[in-house]
Amino acid sequence: MGEAVSVEQFDQLYTDFERSVWRWEAQPAYHEPGEAEPFRRWQAGEPDDLAWLADWLDILRAATAAGRSFQRVRLCHEPPTEYQRWGLTIVPANIDAGEDVRIMTESRARELGMPDYDFCLFDDRTVARMHFGGHGMTGAEIITEPDAVAQHRRWRDLAQEHAVTLEAYLAKLR
């Protein structure tokens, strides 16, 4: 059992890391309050200027300009949920800001024994197991126990090896 932290304490990890952040995204939807209106606009076929995402994109740009890396693998259901389809339209902005984002299908994740929870691996030594509720992220559990961190690194390595680029994933959907 790790140390429970608030969303604010978790967010601080994104500015305190030294070299790398890797995230596994396994939820079919996140229900973050700040995403509700952009998601509604997408559902209605309205344009999105991504202004609501600007702060995050600035964090990505600053970190990658400083030589730090952001990587993520998103699990997508088969077929992707409506939320996941919307999320795929946002991924290019993250990639343009310097993040390496890859996609893995749910069936492949099951074959590989990937976890059904979200986590971030900071600098290969700290795991933040994320917790969610009906209104988004509720906090995280910080794990530093060496064997548990090593297991999360193995999952990261498997996901990076077997996930595909956004372009490759979208080509398979067509």
Buried (B, 14 or more C-beta within 10 A) or exposed (E): EBEEBEBEBBBEBBEEBEEBBBBBBBBEBBBEEEBEEBBEBBEEEEEBEBEBBEEBBEBBBEBBEEEBBBBBBBBBBEEBEEBBBBBBEBBEBBBEBBBBBBBBBBEBBEEBEBBEEBBBBBBBEBBBBBBBEEEBBEBBBBBEEEEBBEBBBEBBEBBBEBBBBBEEBEEEEE
